[in-house]
Amino acid sequence: MKWVYRIVSVIAACVFLIPLVWMLVVSIKQEGMKVSGLFDWFTPPYSFAVYGQIISGTKLMQWVWNSFFVAGVVTVLTVLVAAMAAYALSKIPFRFKAIMFFFILAGLLVPGEATIIPLYQVAKDMHLLNSYQGLIVTALASPMAVIVLKGFFDGIPNDLIESVQMDGGGVWKIFAVIMLPLTRPALASMAILTFIGSWNNFLWPFLSLTNDKLFTLPMGIPTLMSQYSEDYVKPMVVNTLSSIPIIILFVIFERQIIKGISLSGIKG
């Protein structure tokens, strides 16, 4: 039966790769090409001239940098804040801890679209619109990361914490020396999922940005695509340049991404 699974897996992989291969091939065709049949998409002549036009004549690379910068900062700060919150809920006794945990858990039941109007009003009052700060600060709350990390922290024996306390270690030393190193796989998984979520975020940048120099890729690409409605090559070049960074990251962190999805219970 193994060879049956392998054949099915190869066929499924080929099916999913067809759009990617088509995008790459069309992106190196000459601008203004005429297509009269299926094979015209894959036949010469080829040219990389459009790549130069897109890179030098649009803000696409600026948007790539914006996406990397925002997603990177959001990932680091979100995981750090979630880890501290999970540590407090798991190992630090304080009043109303159970109520606080259920309050965070309830955050999973509220769709992001339901909070977008009050979030916009708060960002407006704090003068965070049209800024990197507005893209970053508003994305730091992650109930999922807190709950997943708390589950890992709960599994750490209290004897380890007591041994550090006997050596004179305080709350922050316990957090840095014991909690973070022992939950590194969970931290990495949450970081990857947070990065992907921030990279793909469209709604909040769409509402909070009007300066095209601050656009992220999900916001900038539709704006750019509207200019090339009658051309095939330029949209494919834009998609290719936008996809290459995230494809490279996926190839490097494939195992961690799959592990993160299994840890969080997210499907799809």
C-alpha positions as CSV (number, residue, x, y, z in Angstrom):
1,M,0.0,0.0,0.0
2,K,2.9,2.4,0.5
3,W,3.5,2.7,-3.2
4,V,-0.2,3.7,-3.7
5,Y,0.2,6.5,-1.1
6,R,3.3,7.7,-2.8
7,I,1.7,7.8,-6.2
8,V,-1.3,9.7,-4.8
9,S,1.0,12.1,-3.0
10,V,3.1,12.8,-6.1
11,I,-0.1,13.4,-8.1
12,A,-1.5,15.7,-5.5
13,A,1.9,17.6,-5.3
14,C,1.9,18.0,-9.1
15,V,-1.7,19.4,-9.0
16,F,-0.7,22.0,-6.4
17,L,2.5,22.9,-8.3
18,I,0.8,23.5,-11.6
19,P,-0.4,27.1,-10.7
20,L,3.1,27.9,-9.3
21,V,4.9,26.6,-12.4
22,W,2.4,28.5,-14.7
23,M,3.0,31.7,-12.8
24,L,6.8,31.4,-13.1
25,V,6.7,30.6,-16.8
26,V,4.3,33.4,-17.7
27,S,6.4,35.9,-15.7
28,I,9.3,35.4,-18.0
29,K,7.3,35.8,-21.2
30,Q,7.6,38.9,-23.3
31,E,5.2,41.8,-22.6
32,G,2.2,42.0,-24.9
33,M,2.4,38.4,-26.0
34,K,-0.4,36.9,-28.0
35,V,-1.9,33.6,-26.7
36,S,-3.9,31.5,-29.2
37,G,-3.5,28.1,-27.5
38,L,-2.4,26.3,-24.3
39,F,1.1,25.7,-25.5
40,D,1.7,29.4,-26.3
41,W,2.0,30.0,-22.5
42,F,5.1,27.7,-22.4
43,T,6.9,28.4,-25.7
44,P,9.8,30.9,-26.3
45,P,10.7,33.7,-26.5
46,Y,11.5,34.4,-22.9
47,S,12.6,37.7,-21.3
48,F,13.3,39.1,-17.8
49,A,12.9,42.7,-18.9
50,V,9.5,43.0,-17.1
51,Y,11.2,42.1,-13.8
52,G,13.4,45.1,-14.1
53,Q,10.5,47.4,-15.0
54,I,8.5,46.2,-11.9
55,I,11.4,46.5,-9.5
56,S,12.5,49.9,-10.7
57,G,9.2,51.4,-11.7
58,T,6.9,50.4,-8.8
59,K,7.0,50.4,-5.0
60,L,6.8,46.6,-4.9
61,M,10.2,46.1,-3.2
62,Q,9.3,48.8,-0.6
63,W,6.1,46.8,0.1
64,V,8.1,43.6,0.5
65,W,10.3,45.4,3.0
66,N,7.3,46.8,4.8
67,S,5.8,43.3,5.1
68,F,9.0,41.8,6.4
69,F,9.6,44.6,8.9
70,V,6.0,44.7,10.3
71,A,5.7,40.9,10.4
72,G,9.1,40.5,12.0
73,V,8.5,43.0,14.7
74,V,4.9,41.8,15.3
75,T,6.2,38.2,15.7
76,V,8.9,39.1,18.2
77,L,6.7,41.3,20.4
78,T,3.6,39.0,20.2
79,V,5.6,35.9,21.2
80,L,7.3,37.8,24.0
81,V,4.0,39.3,25.4
82,A,2.2,36.0,25.0
83,A,5.0,34.1,26.8
84,M,5.0,36.6,29.7
85,A,1.2,36.4,30.0
86,A,1.2,32.6,29.8
87,Y,4.0,32.4,32.4
88,A,2.0,34.6,34.8
89,L,-1.2,32.5,34.3
90,S,0.7,29.3,34.7
91,K,3.2,29.8,37.5
92,I,2.5,33.0,39.3
93,P,-0.3,33.1,41.9
94,F,-2.5,36.1,41.9
95,R,-6.1,37.0,42.5
96,F,-8.7,36.4,39.8
97,K,-6.3,34.3,37.7
98,A,-9.0,31.9,36.6
99,I,-11.2,34.8,35.5
100,M,-8.3,36.4,33.6
101,F,-7.7,33.1,31.8
102,F,-11.3,32.7,30.8
103,F,-11.3,36.3,29.7
104,I,-8.4,35.6,27.4
105,L,-10.0,32.3,26.2
106,A,-13.1,34.3,25.3
107,G,-11.0,36.3,22.9
108,L,-10.9,33.3,20.6
109,L,-14.7,33.5,20.3
110,V,-14.7,37.1,19.1
111,P,-14.0,37.5,15.3
112,G,-11.5,40.1,14.5
113,E,-14.0,41.9,12.2
114,A,-16.2,42.5,15.3
115,T,-13.5,44.6,17.0
116,I,-12.2,46.5,13.9
117,I,-14.4,49.6,14.4
118,P,-13.4,50.2,18.1
119,L,-9.8,49.3,17.2
120,Y,-9.8,51.9,14.4
121,Q,-11.2,54.5,16.7
122,V,-8.6,53.8,19.4
123,A,-5.8,54.0,16.8
124,K,-7.2,57.2,15.4
125,D,-7.4,58.8,18.9
126,M,-3.8,57.7,19.6
127,H,-2.6,59.1,16.2
128,L,-1.4,55.6,15.0
129,L,-3.0,55.6,11.6
130,N,-0.7,55.7,8.6
131,S,2.3,54.5,10.6
132,Y,4.3,51.4,11.3
133,Q,3.3,51.7,15.0
134,G,-0.4,51.4,14.0
135,L,0.3,48.2,12.1
136,I,2.4,46.7,14.9
137,V,0.8,47.7,18.2
138,T,-2.7,46.7,17.1
139,A,-1.6,43.2,16.2
140,L,0.1,42.2,19.4
141,A,-2.8,40.6,21.2
142,S,-2.9,36.8,20.5
143,P,-5.1,34.7,22.8
144,M,-4.2,31.6,20.8
145,A,-0.5,32.1,21.6
146,V,-1.2,32.7,25.3
147,I,-3.3,29.6,25.6
148,V,-0.9,27.3,23.8
149,L,2.1,28.5,25.7
150,K,0.3,28.3,29.0
151,G,-0.3,24.6,28.2
152,F,3.4,24.1,27.8
153,F,4.3,26.1,30.9
154,D,1.8,24.0,32.9
155,G,3.8,20.9,32.0
156,I,7.1,22.2,33.5
157,P,7.6,20.7,37.0
158,N,7.5,23.2,39.9
159,D,10.6,21.5,41.3
160,L,12.7,23.2,38.7
161,I,11.2,26.6,39.7
162,E,11.8,25.9,43.3
163,S,15.5,25.0,42.7
164,V,16.0,28.3,41.0
165,Q,14.3,30.1,43.8
166,M,16.5,28.4,46.3
167,D,19.5,29.8,44.4
168,G,18.1,33.3,44.8
169,G,16.5,33.5,41.4
170,G,13.5,35.8,41.0
171,V,10.5,35.8,38.6
172,W,12.4,37.1,35.6
173,K,15.3,34.6,36.0
174,I,12.9,31.7,36.2
175,F,11.2,33.0,33.1
176,A,14.5,33.4,31.2
177,V,16.4,30.4,32.4
178,I,13.7,27.7,32.7
179,M,10.5,28.7,30.9
180,L,11.8,30.0,27.6
181,P,14.4,27.3,26.9
182,L,12.1,24.4,27.8
183,T,9.3,25.7,25.6
184,R,11.4,26.6,22.6
185,P,9.5,24.3,20.1
186,A,6.2,26.0,21.1
187,L,7.7,29.4,20.9
188,A,9.1,28.7,17.4
189,S,5.7,27.4,16.3
190,M,3.8,30.4,17.6
191,A,6.4,32.7,16.0
192,I,6.0,31.1,12.6
193,L,2.2,31.2,12.8
194,T,2.2,34.8,13.9
195,F,4.6,35.8,11.1
196,I,2.3,34.1,8.5
197,G,-0.8,35.8,10.0
198,S,0.8,39.2,10.0
199,W,2.3,38.7,6.5
200,N,-1.2,37.8,5.1
201,N,-3.1,40.5,7.0
202,F,-5.2,42.6,4.6
203,L,-8.1,44.2,6.4
204,W,-6.3,46.3,9.0
205,P,-3.7,47.8,6.6
206,F,-6.6,48.4,4.2
207,L,-8.4,50.5,6.8
208,S,-5.5,52.2,8.5
209,L,-3.2,53.1,5.6
210,T,-3.6,55.7,2.9
211,N,0.2,56.4,2.3
212,D,1.3,53.9,-0.4
213,K,4.9,54.1,0.9
214,L,3.6,52.2,4.0
215,F,1.6,49.5,2.2
216,T,2.3,45.9,2.9
217,L,2.1,43.3,0.1
218,P,-1.6,42.3,0.7
219,M,-2.5,45.9,0.5
220,G,-0.2,46.9,-2.3
221,I,-0.6,44.1,-4.8
222,P,-4.3,44.7,-5.5
223,T,-3.5,48.4,-6.1
224,L,-0.8,47.5,-8.5
225,M,-2.8,44.8,-10.2
226,S,-5.5,47.2,-11.2
227,Q,-3.1,48.9,-13.5
228,Y,-2.4,45.8,-15.6
229,S,-5.9,44.5,-16.3
230,E,-5.1,43.8,-19.9
231,D,-1.7,42.3,-19.5
232,Y,-0.7,38.8,-18.3
233,V,3.0,39.1,-17.8
234,K,3.2,42.0,-15.3
235,P,0.7,40.6,-12.8
236,M,2.6,37.3,-12.9
237,V,5.9,39.1,-12.3
238,V,4.4,40.9,-9.3
239,N,3.0,37.7,-7.9
240,T,6.4,35.9,-8.4
241,L,8.4,38.6,-6.7
242,S,5.9,38.7,-3.9
243,S,5.9,34.9,-3.5
244,I,9.6,34.2,-3.6
245,P,10.4,35.4,0.0
246,I,7.6,33.5,1.7
247,I,8.3,30.4,-0.4
248,I,11.9,30.5,0.8
249,L,10.8,30.9,4.4
250,F,8.4,28.0,4.0
251,V,11.1,25.7,2.6
252,I,13.4,26.6,5.5
253,F,10.8,26.3,8.3
254,E,8.6,23.6,6.8
255,R,8.8,21.3,9.8
256,Q,8.2,24.1,12.3
257,I,5.2,25.4,10.3
258,I,3.6,21.9,10.2
259,K,4.3,21.4,13.9
260,G,2.9,24.8,14.7
261,I,-0.4,24.0,12.9
262,S,-0.7,20.7,14.8
263,L,0.0,22.5,18.1
264,S,-2.5,25.2,17.7
265,G,-5.2,22.9,16.3
266,I,-5.6,25.1,13.2
267,K,-6.6,23.3,10.0
268,G,-6.2,24.5,6.4
